Amino acid sequence: MLNKVDALKIAKKLGAQISKKTNAHDIAEIFHGNVLIAKFGIRRSSKKDIGHGHIPRELYMTPHNCAELARCNIQRDEWLEMLKKQKLL
């Protein structure tokens, strides 16, 4: 299960822009060029172990691949290639 620390690592690795559009979540927005291609919420709770199981779905990845992204085994370029193979980019 992904947690807040993983969510922040993923946002940084994908070059997300973090906005504070809601009271409960920060929103990580990922752009390719000037086009928004994905976004996901990062809970602001002080509890670092609260789940972020929604991220794989919002990044069009399997939970396993998303965990690999958080652990630095998958890079932004590889993620973009995954999106291209799925015809999402």
Secondary structure by P-SEA (a helix, b strand, c coil): cccaaaaaaaaaaabbbbbcccccbbbbbbbccccccbbbbbbcccccccccccccccccccaaaaaaaaaccccaaaaaaaaaaaccc
